Amino acid sequence: MYIIKIQGKAKIPDYIQLRDKDFVLVAYFRADRELKNLEKYGLAGKEEFLSKLIAELPFGKLQALET
């Protein structure tokens, strides 16, 4: 699975994309919102880890996400 942080412009907020091994979009959510329903993506219990990762993740850089 891969994660990328997309920078918003003007009134459009920053977003996070989760993509599978074939780069198909799996999830798309706002970077500033609480992480919910992560069990659908096999990431249950990793909310704290993902919150820290999202805060440190540079914009526009695709990064492998170890699940």
C-alpha positions as CSV (number, residue, x, y, z in Angstrom):
1,M,0.0,0.0,0.0
2,Y,1.2,3.5,-0.7
3,I,0.4,6.9,0.8
4,I,0.6,10.4,-0.7
5,K,-0.2,13.8,0.7
6,I,-1.8,16.3,-1.7
7,Q,-1.5,20.0,-1.0
8,G,-4.8,22.0,-1.3
9,K,-5.0,25.4,-2.8
10,A,-7.0,28.4,-1.5
11,K,-10.1,27.0,0.2
12,I,-9.4,23.4,-0.8
13,P,-7.8,21.5,2.1
14,D,-4.9,19.1,2.1
15,Y,-5.9,15.5,1.3
16,I,-4.3,12.0,1.8
17,Q,-4.6,9.3,-0.8
18,L,-4.1,5.6,0.0
19,R,-3.3,3.4,-3.0
20,D,-2.9,-0.3,-3.3
21,K,0.1,-2.2,-4.8
22,D,-1.3,-1.5,-8.3
23,F,-1.7,2.2,-7.5
24,V,-5.5,2.0,-7.5
25,L,-7.0,4.6,-5.2
26,V,-8.3,2.9,-2.1
27,A,-9.0,5.8,0.2
28,Y,-9.2,9.6,-0.1
29,F,-9.6,11.8,3.0
30,R,-8.8,15.2,4.5
31,A,-5.4,15.4,6.2
32,D,-6.8,17.6,9.0
33,R,-9.6,15.2,10.0
34,E,-9.7,12.5,12.6
35,L,-8.8,9.1,11.1
36,K,-11.9,6.8,11.1
37,N,-12.9,3.5,9.6
38,L,-9.3,2.4,8.9
39,E,-10.3,-1.2,9.5
40,K,-11.8,-1.2,5.9
41,Y,-8.2,-0.7,4.6
42,G,-6.4,-3.2,7.0
43,L,-5.1,-0.3,9.1
44,A,-7.1,-0.8,12.3
45,G,-5.2,0.2,15.4
46,K,-2.6,2.3,13.5
47,E,-4.4,5.6,13.9
48,E,-1.6,7.1,16.1
49,F,1.2,5.9,13.7
50,L,-0.7,7.3,10.7
51,S,-1.4,10.7,12.3
52,K,2.3,11.1,13.0
53,L,3.2,10.0,9.5
54,I,0.7,12.3,7.9
55,A,2.1,15.3,9.9
56,E,5.7,14.5,8.7
57,L,4.9,13.5,5.2
58,P,6.0,15.9,2.5
59,F,3.5,17.0,-0.1
60,G,3.5,15.1,-3.4
61,K,5.9,12.3,-2.4
62,L,4.6,8.8,-2.9
63,Q,5.7,6.6,0.0
64,A,5.3,2.9,0.7
65,L,3.1,2.2,3.7
66,E,3.9,-1.0,5.5
67,T,0.7,-2.6,6.7
